[in-house]
């Protein structure tokens, strides 16, 4: 089983998402955090389950969590969460090197 890591940018994305959600609905924020953790655990065992996103950056993949998209890369030892962005964002404009 691979370990799951987050880039500094991904951690900042997650913190921002949870802060915004908590202001509106603490229950929704808790639900999102639990779904995020569950999806990361699933990716640790099945990293190819996400959609390939080589159109954005080599080796990048994505999965959807609620209205957000989790972008990640993986190797033999680690799944690295690169970004977590709202689905309405222009992902072509984001920087993928961290």
VENNORRA-V26374 format. One record per backbone hydrogen bond with DSSP energy under -1.0 kcal/mol. NH is the residue of the N-H (numbers start at 1). CO is the residue of the C=O. If there is no record, write none. Layout:
{{NH,CO} {NH,CO}}
This chain:
{{2,44} {3,77} {5,79} {7,81} {11,7} {12,8} {13,9} {14,10} {15,11} {16,12} {17,13} {18,14} {19,15} {20,16} {21,17} {22,18} {23,19} {25,21} {29,25} {30,26} {31,27} {32,28} {33,29} {34,30} {35,31} {36,32} {37,33} {38,34} {39,35} {40,36} {41,37} {42,38} {43,39} {44,40} {46,42} {49,46} {51,62} {53,60} {56,53} {57,53} {60,57} {61,72} {62,51} {63,70} {65,68} {68,65} {69,85} {70,63} {71,83} {72,61} {73,80} {75,78} {79,3} {80,73} {81,5} {82,71} {83,71} {85,69} {87,67} {89,86} {91,89} {93,90} {94,91}}
